[in-house]
Amino acid sequence: MSAPIRIGVVGAGAVVVHGHVPSLQAIPGVQVTAICDTNLARAQEAATKFNIPHAFADYHDLIARDDIDAITVAVPNALHAPVAIAALNMGKHVLCEKPLATSVADGEAMVAAAEKAGKVLAINMSNRPRPEVVLLREMVQAGRFGTITYAYGRLLRRHGIPGYGSWFTRKELAGGGATMDIGVHMLDMVYWILGFPPVSAVRGEIQAVHGPHERGLGGWGADRVTGGVFDVDDLAAIHLRLANGGLVTIEVTWAIHARNEERIQFAGDRAGADYFPDLYGKDQPLRIFRVDDGVPVEIAPEVPKKEWAWAEGFRHFVDACRGTGQPVATGAEGLSILRLLDAAYRSAAAGSEIRFSSEAQNS
Ligand SMILES: NC(=O)c1ccc[n+]([C@@H]2O[C@H](COP(=O)([O-])OP(=O)(O)OC[C@H]3O[C@@H](n4cnc5c(N)ncnc54)[C@H](O)[C@@H]3O)[C@@H](O)[C@H]2O)c1
């Protein structure tokens, strides 16, 4: 039996109490030894609920402890970099929440700190382990669809703004709105399924339609205030032109006069796939389209069932800390996604596409 992995959790908000701590405590050989939140009462409440020995208000106190091998970071996005870098410099492995950071420079500094420390930097791209996403990746990577010429990901929330004036709606803390919060997930899913192909250009159309008028409030986040600052976006369309000529389009909203919707499509020169639970139903939400002997066919493959796929990234992270596995998503991959999101924002501001050289993207 290998030595226990002792983990400190930075942040005691919604994703920690619903996700991080239950996921970690379900892994054999893992001990959650400390939790930290600037709202100390919140950290103490979580410590009591989950039987965590130590609670702190300052993350420096947590990362200074010798009885912590690794941390998870679930604080406002702008704080991901300082917390992760401080922990890596103290020799801790880090699983950071998405998005990796709020600037490419911060993301680069995180990846460099992990390399220097020789420690794991993982990012919680929690949608990757979903069974339908894994199946699509396997099919795309096995060449079932041929060369992909078109990929599409759409995630519409009708009322999904996580609290006006909470950190989520403040650019200085969140780095952006729907684009940074859920655009990051949809872009990561589609781009991961494609295998992170080189991108030659990015175009972003980014708007704030409902947020500035305090419409479209949703039900997430620990600090929900009214009448606060909303200086981020709530709607984004991001287009990538791949170096091989393929097109990727991502559309996300935090608020829109439309039904909630999630759809992922891939079309290649041999076949196509459409994941669309609203159209095909939750039991068989995926369809494959191809032509067999000149006859168009539509197939509904069985998607394997998986229990709480969301938690899988934590198991892989622990394996990576033990040196027996790889993270579901690496910090370097999180940085690649951040570069694309950053380009989308710059494109939207400039009103023109941003050209990428493959070296700039992968360096
Ligand atoms: N992967 C996913 O599926 C997923 C889902 C939700 C949120 N997230 C990410 O998790 C992070 C946290 O989101 P959340 O929904 O839990 O937000 P939240 O607002 O519910 O919680 C954030 C917590 O961080 C605390 N905090 C602020 N500054 C701090 C500091 N310096 N040190 C310690 N604690 C501090 C706040 O007091 C709050 O309790 C964000 O980066 C978000 O994007 C990821």
The ligand as a MOL file (V3000), in Angstrom:
LIG
                    3D

  0  0  0     0  0            999 V3000
M  V30 BEGIN CTAB
M  V30 COUNTS 44 48 0 0 0
M  V30 BEGIN ATOM
M  V30 1 N -14.5900 22.4860 -13.1380 0
M  V30 2 C -15.8470 22.8290 -12.8610 0
M  V30 3 O -16.7630 22.1120 -13.2340 0
M  V30 4 C -16.1020 24.0740 -12.0460 0
M  V30 5 C -17.3930 24.3200 -11.5580 0
M  V30 6 C -17.5810 25.4800 -10.8000 0
M  V30 7 C -16.5360 26.3660 -10.5650 0
M  V30 8 N -15.2990 26.0940 -11.0750 0 CHG=1
M  V30 9 C -14.1530 26.9820 -10.8220 0
M  V30 10 O -13.8180 26.8730 -9.4370 0
M  V30 11 C -13.3630 28.1320 -8.9530 0
M  V30 12 C -14.2250 28.5130 -7.7480 0
M  V30 13 O -15.5850 28.5790 -8.1570 0
M  V30 14 P -16.7930 28.4450 -7.1280 0
M  V30 15 O -17.9850 28.2130 -7.9650 0
M  V30 16 O -16.4710 27.5140 -6.0460 0 CHG=-1
M  V30 17 O -16.8340 29.9510 -6.5700 0
M  V30 18 P -17.4050 30.4470 -5.1680 0
M  V30 19 O -17.6170 31.9050 -5.3020 0
M  V30 20 O -18.5490 29.5820 -4.7460 0
M  V30 21 O -16.2110 30.1620 -4.1540 0
M  V30 22 C -14.9740 30.8410 -4.2160 0
M  V30 23 C -14.4270 30.8730 -2.8050 0
M  V30 24 O -13.0990 31.3990 -2.8510 0
M  V30 25 C -12.9430 32.1630 -1.6530 0
M  V30 26 N -11.7610 33.0070 -1.7890 0
M  V30 27 C -11.6540 34.2090 -2.4090 0
M  V30 28 N -10.3860 34.6520 -2.3270 0
M  V30 29 C -9.6660 33.7220 -1.6540 0
M  V30 30 C -8.3110 33.6060 -1.2540 0
M  V30 31 N -7.4010 34.5370 -1.5450 0
M  V30 32 N -7.9300 32.5090 -0.5390 0
M  V30 33 C -8.8280 31.5540 -0.2200 0
M  V30 34 N -10.1350 31.6110 -0.5750 0
M  V30 35 C -10.5480 32.6840 -1.2930 0
M  V30 36 C -14.2630 32.8730 -1.4980 0
M  V30 37 O -14.4450 33.3740 -0.1740 0
M  V30 38 C -15.2420 31.7660 -1.8650 0
M  V30 39 O -15.6400 31.0150 -0.7260 0
M  V30 40 C -13.4310 29.0840 -10.1200 0
M  V30 41 O -12.1810 29.1630 -10.7360 0
M  V30 42 C -14.4290 28.4360 -11.0660 0
M  V30 43 O -14.2030 28.7770 -12.4240 0
M  V30 44 C -15.0870 24.9600 -11.8060 0
M  V30 END ATOM
M  V30 BEGIN BOND
M  V30 1 1 1 2
M  V30 2 2 2 3
M  V30 3 1 2 4
M  V30 4 1 4 5
M  V30 5 2 4 44
M  V30 6 2 5 6
M  V30 7 1 6 7
M  V30 8 2 7 8
M  V30 9 1 8 9
M  V30 10 1 8 44
M  V30 11 1 9 10
M  V30 12 1 9 42
M  V30 13 1 10 11
M  V30 14 1 11 12
M  V30 15 1 11 40
M  V30 16 1 12 13
M  V30 17 1 13 14
M  V30 18 2 14 15
M  V30 19 1 14 16
M  V30 20 1 14 17
M  V30 21 1 17 18
M  V30 22 2 18 19
M  V30 23 1 18 20
M  V30 24 1 18 21
M  V30 25 1 21 22
M  V30 26 1 22 23
M  V30 27 1 23 24
M  V30 28 1 23 38
M  V30 29 1 24 25
M  V30 30 1 25 26
M  V30 31 1 25 36
M  V30 32 1 26 27
M  V30 33 1 26 35
M  V30 34 2 27 28
M  V30 35 1 28 29
M  V30 36 1 29 30
M  V30 37 2 29 35
M  V30 38 1 30 31
M  V30 39 2 30 32
M  V30 40 1 32 33
M  V30 41 2 33 34
M  V30 42 1 34 35
M  V30 43 1 36 37
M  V30 44 1 36 38
M  V30 45 1 38 39
M  V30 46 1 40 41
M  V30 47 1 40 42
M  V30 48 1 42 43
M  V30 END BOND
M  V30 END CTAB
M  END
